[in-house]
Amino acid sequence: MTETQTISTATYCYVHPDRETSLRCKRCERYICTSCAVGTPTGYMCRECVNQHKKIFDTALWYDYLTGFGTTFILSLIASGLLGFVASFIGFYMIFVSIAVAGGAGVYLSNIALRVTGKRRSRWLFIACAAGVAAGAVPIALFLFFTGGMLSIIMLGIYAVVATSTVYARLAGIQL
């Protein structure tokens, strides 16, 4: 009878050569340790492959950031101006009106931003568009602050928070 010898070769993480592992990246087949592994729905990947995979989904062009910010800034400036004007007449009930208007304005602003940017995607594009919404409310809030419309500033704050979060969520594709 002959004895079969099992030769085991130890494998080590490509990032941490001192850590023995048997886990491999599903994309590049390199050995990775558990601290380097990123869990995906279909298996583990190394961080480099995950970053390369993320770049596929970033389709925004350089001018999309400017047009997205500019469009949402101008439209938010108009919407917050109208809201500030109406808030001076309605009074306390404007809280409920501002919540409703902000949600609708957020949906409208996100739809326009999608059209202007050609439905291209990037995390920083979504942030730029959301920043445009918030920045559009600032000039009106400053005007109301210096003219003494404190209740209107509260309403504008509600508008800024609700509309900004709505625009970011809709552009990023977050489903609630």
N, C-alpha and C positions, 0 to 999 in steps of 0.2 A: 504494500500500500504506500502510496505517496501522500505526503502531507502538503496541503496547499497553504502557502503563506499569504497572509493578507498584508499587503503593504498599504499603509494609510499615509496619505500625504496631507499634511495640515494645510489649510487654506486660511489666508489672512485678509482682512479688510484692506482695500486699496488706499483708503484714506488714513487708517490707523493700522500700520503694519504690525503692531504688537498685539492686536486682538484677533483671536482665532474665530472663524465663523464658517458656516456652511450656507448662509443666505446669499442669494444672488439677485442682482437687479434684473427685472423681467425684460428690460429693453436692451441693455448693453452687455448683460451676462457677467459683469464684474462682481466679485465678492464684496459684500458690504456687511458691516456690523449692525446691530440693532439701533445704535444711536445715529447711524447714517441713513438708515432705511426710512423711506416715506411711504406710508400705507396708502394705497389707492384701491378703488373698488375691484380692480382686477389683479392685484398683487403688489409686491414691494418694488420701489424704484429708488435709485440713488438720487441725490439732490441735483446733480448736474442734468440728469435726464428729465427730471421734473421741471427744472428751469427752461430747458430747451423746449419742452412740450408746452409750457405757458406762452412762449414767444409766438407759437403758431396762432394763438387766439388774439394777440395784440395786433390789430389791423389798422389802427389809427395813423393818419398821416400828420405831419408836423403842423399843418395849418388847421387841422380839426380842433386842436386845443384852443386856438385863437377864435375861430368862428363859434365853437360851442360856448366858450366863456362870454364872448361878446353878445351873442344872441340871447342867452339866458339872462345876462346882466340888463340889457335894454328892456326885454319883456318883463323882467321882475321889477325894474324901476317903474314901468308903466302900471303894473298890477298893484304894487305897493303904494304908488301915488293915488290911485283910485280908491284903494282900501283906506288910506289915511284920510282922504277927503270925505268918504262916506262915514267913517268912524266919528268924525266931528259932529255929525247930525244924529246918529242913532243912539249913542251913549253906551250904557252897560251891556245891552244885548248884542253889542258888536262882537263880544267874545265868541258867541256861537256862530255869528256870520263870518268872522275871520277864520274860524276852523274850517267851515264849509268852503269858503272862497279859496283858502290856502290849498286844500286838497285838490280842488278842481284846477287851480292855477298850476299846481305841481304836475298834474297829468298833462295839461296843455303844454307847459314848458318842456316837459320831457319828450312829447311827441314832436314838437318843433325842433328840438335839439337833435333828435334822431334823423329827421329829414335833412337838416343842415349838414350834419356830419356824414351823411350817406350810410347810416347804420353801422359805421365802423366802430370797433370796440377797443378799449384800453382802460385799465383801472384809473390811470391818471386823467384820461378824458372824462370819465364819470366824475371824478373829484373836481376837475376844472369847471364842468357844467354846474355842479352843485355849489361851488364857490361863487359862480356868477349869479346864482339866485340869491345867495346870502348878501353878496356885495351890492346887488341892485336895491336891496331894502335899506342899506345904510344911509344914503343921501337923504331919503325921505324921513328916516328916523332922526337924523341930525336936524333937519328943518323943523320937524315937530317938537324936538327938544328945545330949540331956541325960540319957538313961538308959544310954548307952554301947553302943548297937547299931550299931557302925560298918559291919559287913558288911550289915546291913539297910538302911543309908543308901545304900550302893552299889547295892543292888537297887532301891531306890526311885528313885534317879537314872536307872537304866536304864528303869524304868517311865515316869518323867516324860518322858524324851526320846522313847521309842518311841510311847507313847500320844498325846502332844501332836502329834507329826508325823503320826500316823495320822488323828487327828481332823481336823486342818487339810486334809490331802490328800483325805480322803473328802468333807468339806463343800464344798471348792472344786471338786471334780470332777476332780482330777488323776488321770490314768490312768498307772500305772507298768507 
